[in-house]
């Protein structure tokens, strides 16, 4: 089970891994906590009449297409996107939005889904949310609560029979070394380098260089990068097909960095680090 804040997060964070496990015969469920109603239209081709006015249904349709591309199941938890507040000081979160409501409601809702689906492994974001979006941070909080309490028969009565999850991982995508390898490859081929300026502006205060030191698990999934890209393109309001997501040829990606990275946050089974499999240590 991969728990994500908004539709499109599942396609940009650990997507090829979920596609691989689905293809291997595992049951894979994406839980989408909000509808992404407050997301901006980031693809100029989709900034046209009828899209913004119907953004909730548009994003539901996009999510269905992305799940089909990955070969996974998907479940909406039903909360309202909080949006990304901007300004100094930051404005208050919209009333009734996911990160503004009491956390007990989302906690209970996710525990119920965990008890129903019965995952052995969960994937979520780290304590910073991957980046400081309030819904991503709340996603971390409710995911960890579900991991801890879904197996407790005293917790959340009326949400199904207890189920104990064996492992929970954080997904880590912003690996500077990976970006540097792609940047070097563009330079080696004498091609316009979309990463050079981005790397030059890398904000060291975010400590992104340290993320690779947190990685415990690298899953080989290069064969599924094409499905990941199809899922990304399905989120047409959010993903520009001419953007940096698709700048690096798949052949380069499979040759230079054919894995996705995870951090084993908590486990109830014995395993050896480093891992190459999210199910390492879990018996059938």
QUIHULIN-V835354 format. One line per field, one symbol per residue. phi: phi as a letter, one per 40 degrees, with the letter a starting at -180 (. if undefined). psi: psi as a letter, one per 30 degrees, with the letter a starting at -180 (. if undefined). Layout:
phi->???
psi->???
This chain:
phi->.bbbcbchcccbbgcccccccccchccbbcbbcbcgcbccccbdcccadgcccbcccdccccccccccccgbcabccgccdcgbcbhacccccddgcdcbcdccccdcccdccccccgccbbbabcccggaccdccccddccccccccbccccccfdgbhcdacccabbccbbcccdccccccccccccgbdbcbccccccdccccfcdccccccbabbcadcbcccdcccccccccbbcccccdbccddccccccacbbbbbccaabbcabbcbbaccdgbcc
psi->kkklelkfefffjgeeeeeeeeffgkkkkkjjelfgfgkljfjefgilkfeefheeeefeeeeeeeeeefgllkkkfglkkfljkkljlklllkkflefflkfeeeeeeeeeeefeehkfkkkalafggelhkeeeeeeeefeeeeeeffgjffkikgglkkkjkelklkkjfijeeeeeeeeeeeefghlkjffeeeefgkjfffhfffefffkfkjkjgefgeeeeeeeeffifffjjfgafegekkeeeeeeeigllklkjekkglklkkllgkfgkfjk.
